[in-house]
Amino acid sequence: MQICSKCSTSSPDMATHCPKCGADLREWSTVAAALKKFQGNPRINYVRISVGGDCCPACRAVEGVYEKHAAPALPVDGCSHNLGCRCHYMPVLEELFP
């Protein structure tokens, strides 16, 4: 399931637009909005894709650390979990020292 960050409506993984407000979920889902925020943060150079312990093989294949501008989009295409894709981005912080 995807959640629209504009109106908090849930949508299936395969939805491209929010059924309530019409927002493009490729840009306005909560996971897409989180990635955009991480990409704008200079302290973050990498993002980790975190998966559930009982994730499907498609999600397990994308688990790992990526440069923040090269991270694959979520939800994962081909996710077969009965609850839908539950992957999410986690920031990998780089401390800046003078």
Accessible surface in RSA format (square Angstrom, percent):
REM  Atomic radii and reference values for relative SASA: ProtOr
REM  Chains: A
REM  Algorithm: Lee & Richards
REM  Probe-radius: 1.40
REM  Slices: 20
REM RES _ NUM      All-atoms   Total-Side   Main-Chain    Non-polar    All polar
REM                ABS   REL    ABS   REL    ABS   REL    ABS   REL    ABS   REL
RES MET A   1   115.37  59.7  93.58  61.9  21.79  51.9  75.97  64.6  39.40  52.2
RES GLN A   2    12.59   7.0   7.54   5.5   5.05  12.0   7.64  16.3   4.95   3.8
RES ILE A   3    77.57  44.1  76.01  56.6   1.56   3.8  76.01  54.7   1.56   4.2
RES CYS A   4     0.49   0.4   0.00   0.0   0.49   1.2   0.00   0.0   0.49   0.5
RES SER A   5    48.44  40.9  16.08  21.5  32.36  74.6  18.23  38.8  30.21  42.3
RES LYS A   6   121.71  59.4  82.65  50.7  39.06  93.0  43.94  39.5  77.77  82.8
RES CYS A   7    36.32  27.5  14.19  15.8  22.13  52.0  23.19  58.8  13.13  14.2
RES SER A   8    88.07  74.4  67.86  90.6  20.22  46.6  31.05  66.1  57.02  79.9
RES THR A   9    30.97  22.0  25.15  25.5   5.83  13.9  26.78  36.0   4.19   6.3
RES SER A  10    59.44  50.2  42.43  56.6  17.01  39.2  17.65  37.6  41.79  58.5
RES SER A  11     0.53   0.4   0.04   0.1   0.49   1.1   0.53   1.1   0.00   0.0
RES PRO A  12    66.32  48.3  65.31  59.5   1.02   3.7  66.32  54.8   0.00   0.0
RES ASP A  13    34.92  24.5  23.65  23.5  11.27  26.6  20.39  48.0  14.53  14.5
RES MET A  14   160.88  83.3 134.55  89.0  26.33  62.7 142.22 120.9  18.66  24.7
RES ALA A  15    27.42  25.2  12.36  19.1  15.06  34.3  22.25  31.3   5.17  13.7
RES THR A  16    64.52  45.9  60.78  61.6   3.75   8.9  40.92  55.0  23.60  35.7
RES HIS A  17    88.77  48.5  78.90  54.8   9.87  25.3  52.45  54.1  36.33  42.3
RES CYS A  18     4.28   3.2   0.00   0.0   4.28  10.1   0.00   0.0   4.28   4.6
RES PRO A  19   101.01  73.6  57.85  52.7  43.16 156.9  70.32  58.1  30.69 190.8
RES LYS A  20   152.10  74.2 116.64  71.6  35.46  84.4  75.48  67.9  76.62  81.6
RES CYS A  21    62.35  47.2  24.19  27.0  38.16  89.7  32.93  83.4  29.42  31.7
RES GLY A  22    44.43  54.8   0.00   N/A  44.43  54.8  27.16  74.5  17.26  38.7
RES ALA A  23    10.00   9.2   0.38   0.6   9.62  21.9   9.95  14.0   0.05   0.1
RES ASP A  24    42.85  30.0  39.39  39.2   3.46   8.2  14.17  33.4  28.68  28.6
RES LEU A  25     1.95   1.1   0.88   0.6   1.07   2.7   0.96   0.7   1.00   2.7
RES ARG A  26   160.13  67.2 131.70  67.1  28.42  67.7  77.24 105.6  82.89  50.2
RES GLU A  27    77.32  44.4  73.88  55.9   3.44   8.2  20.99  40.6  56.32  46.0
RES TRP A  28    85.53  34.3  85.53  41.4   0.00   0.0  74.67  39.8  10.86  17.6
RES SER A  29     1.30   1.1   1.30   1.7   0.00   0.0   0.65   1.4   0.65   0.9
RES THR A  30    60.87  43.3  54.94  55.7   5.93  14.1  42.24  56.7  18.64  28.2
RES VAL A  31    31.96  21.0  31.52  28.5   0.44   1.1  31.92  27.7   0.04   0.1
RES ALA A  32    18.20  16.7  10.23  15.8   7.98  18.1  14.59  20.5   3.61   9.6
RES ALA A  33    32.01  29.4  26.27  40.5   5.74  13.0  27.26  38.4   4.75  12.6
RES ALA A  34    32.08  29.5  26.24  40.5   5.84  13.3  31.42  44.2   0.66   1.8
RES LEU A  35    21.58  12.0  21.58  15.4   0.00   0.0  21.58  15.2   0.00   0.0
RES LYS A  36    96.79  47.2  90.82  55.7   5.98  14.2  78.87  71.0  17.93  19.1
RES LYS A  37   157.74  77.0 143.68  88.2  14.05  33.5  96.91  87.2  60.83  64.8
RES PHE A  38    29.97  15.0  29.79  18.4   0.18   0.5  29.97  18.2   0.00   0.0
RES GLN A  39    49.11  27.5  40.08  29.3   9.03  21.5   6.01  12.8  43.11  32.7
RES GLY A  40    63.94  78.8   0.00   N/A  63.94  78.8  37.52 103.0  26.41  59.2
RES ASN A  41    49.07  33.8  45.13  43.6   3.94   9.5  10.10  24.3  38.97  37.7
RES PRO A  42   101.97  74.3  85.09  77.6  16.88  61.4  92.51  76.4   9.46  58.8
RES ARG A  43    88.90  37.3  88.90  45.3   0.00   0.0  35.22  48.1  53.68  32.5
RES ILE A  44     4.56   2.6   4.56   3.4   0.00   0.0   4.56   3.3   0.00   0.0
RES ASN A  45    68.37  47.2  62.21  60.1   6.17  14.8  12.79  30.8  55.58  53.7
RES TYR A  46    85.56  39.9  85.56  48.7   0.00   0.0  40.92  30.7  44.64  55.0
RES VAL A  47     0.00   0.0   0.00   0.0   0.00   0.0   0.00   0.0   0.00   0.0
RES ARG A  48   105.37  44.2 105.37  53.7   0.00   0.0  20.95  28.6  84.42  51.2
RES ILE A  49     0.26   0.1   0.00   0.0   0.26   0.6   0.00   0.0   0.26   0.7
RES SER A  50    25.57  21.6  22.42  29.9   3.14   7.2   4.38   9.3  21.19  29.7
RES VAL A  51    21.41  14.1   0.06   0.1  21.35  51.5   2.04   1.8  19.37  52.5
RES GLY A  52    22.68  28.0   0.00   N/A  22.68  28.0  19.39  53.2   3.29   7.4
RES GLY A  53    77.97  96.1   0.00   N/A  77.97  96.1  41.95 115.1  36.01  80.7
RES ASP A  54    93.65  65.6  72.62  72.3  21.04  49.7  48.00 113.0  45.65  45.5
RES CYS A  55    25.31  19.1   4.85   5.4  20.45  48.1   5.58  14.1  19.72  21.3
RES CYS A  56     9.54   7.2   3.45   3.8   6.10  14.3   9.28  23.5   0.26   0.3
RES PRO A  57   111.95  81.6 100.25  91.4  11.70  42.5 106.61  88.0   5.34  33.2
RES ALA A  58    30.48  28.0  17.76  27.4  12.72  28.9  26.83  37.8   3.65   9.7
RES CYS A  59     2.93   2.2   2.93   3.3   0.00   0.0   0.00   0.0   2.93   3.2
RES ARG A  60   110.00  46.2 102.08  52.0   7.91  18.8  53.55  73.2  56.45  34.2
RES ALA A  61    83.70  77.0  45.45  70.1  38.25  87.0  57.32  80.7  26.38  69.9
RES VAL A  62    29.27  19.3  28.93  26.2   0.34   0.8  29.27  25.4   0.00   0.0
RES GLU A  63    80.77  46.4  59.74  45.2  21.02  50.1  16.35  31.6  64.41  52.6
RES GLY A  64    22.94  28.3   0.00   N/A  22.94  28.3  22.94  63.0   0.00   0.0
RES VAL A  65    72.19  47.5  42.01  38.0  30.19  72.7  42.01  36.5  30.19  81.9
RES TYR A  66    58.44  27.3  53.17  30.3   5.27  13.7  45.00  33.8  13.44  16.6
RES GLU A  67   110.89  63.7 106.66  80.7   4.23  10.1  24.75  47.9  86.14  70.3
RES LYS A  68    25.60  12.5  25.34  15.5   0.26   0.6  16.66  15.0   8.95   9.5
RES HIS A  69   134.68  73.6 103.50  71.9  31.18  79.8  77.24  79.6  57.44  66.8
RES ALA A  70    69.17  63.6  44.50  68.7  24.67  56.1  53.69  75.6  15.49  41.0
RES ALA A  71    16.43  15.1   0.00   0.0  16.43  37.4   0.00   0.0  16.43  43.5
RES PRO A  72    42.48  31.0  32.12  29.3  10.36  37.7  42.48  35.1   0.00   0.0
RES ALA A  73    83.27  76.6  64.73  99.9  18.54  42.2  68.04  95.8  15.23  40.4
RES LEU A  74    13.40   7.5   1.01   0.7  12.39  31.1   1.01   0.7  12.39  33.3
RES PRO A  75    29.26  21.3  19.90  18.1   9.35  34.0  21.27  17.6   7.99  49.7
RES VAL A  76    15.33  10.1   8.47   7.7   6.86  16.5  10.12   8.8   5.22  14.1
RES ASP A  77   138.35  96.9 117.67 117.1  20.68  48.9  41.18  96.9  97.17  96.9
RES GLY A  78    63.90  78.8   0.00   N/A  63.90  78.8  39.39 108.1  24.51  54.9
RES CYS A  79    31.05  23.5   2.55   2.8  28.50  67.0   2.17   5.5  28.87  31.1
RES SER A  80    84.77  71.6  53.46  71.3  31.31  72.1  46.50  99.0  38.26  53.6
RES HIS A  81    32.72  17.9  17.84  12.4  14.88  38.1  18.14  18.7  14.59  17.0
RES ASN A  82   139.31  96.1  96.76  93.5  42.54 102.4  48.10 115.8  91.21  88.2
RES LEU A  83   112.62  62.7 100.70  72.0  11.92  30.0 106.48  74.8   6.14  16.5
RES GLY A  84    15.99  19.7   0.00   N/A  15.99  19.7  14.13  38.8   1.85   4.2
RES CYS A  85    10.54   8.0   1.22   1.4   9.32  21.9   0.39   1.0  10.14  10.9
RES ARG A  86    96.14  40.4  74.25  37.9  21.89  52.1  48.70  66.6  47.45  28.8
RES CYS A  87     8.68   6.6   1.32   1.5   7.36  17.3   0.00   0.0   8.68   9.4
RES HIS A  88    83.95  45.9  83.95  58.4   0.00   0.0  62.03  63.9  21.93  25.5
RES TYR A  89    13.94   6.5   2.27   1.3  11.66  30.4   0.47   0.4  13.46  16.6
RES MET A  90    82.32  42.6  82.06  54.3   0.26   0.6  75.12  63.9   7.20   9.5
RES PRO A  91    57.12  41.6  39.97  36.4  17.14  62.3  39.97  33.0  17.14 106.5
RES VAL A  92    40.81  26.9  37.00  33.5   3.81   9.2  40.81  35.5   0.00   0.0
RES LEU A  93    91.55  51.0  66.70  47.7  24.85  62.5  66.70  46.8  24.85  66.9
RES GLU A  94    62.86  36.1  61.58  46.6   1.29   3.1   8.30  16.0  54.56  44.5
RES GLU A  95   101.77  58.4  80.65  61.0  21.12  50.3  38.24  74.0  63.53  51.9
RES LEU A  96   123.62  68.8  99.53  71.2  24.09  60.6 101.74  71.5  21.88  58.9
RES PHE A  97   170.86  85.5 138.96  86.1  31.91  83.0 140.24  85.0  30.62  87.6
RES PRO A  98   179.25 130.6 105.65  96.3  73.60 267.5 145.50 120.1  33.75 209.8
END  Absolute sums over single chains surface
CHAIN  1 A     6037.4       4510.8       1526.5       3635.5       2401.9
END  Absolute sums over all chains
TOTAL          6037.4       4510.8       1526.5       3635.5       2401.9
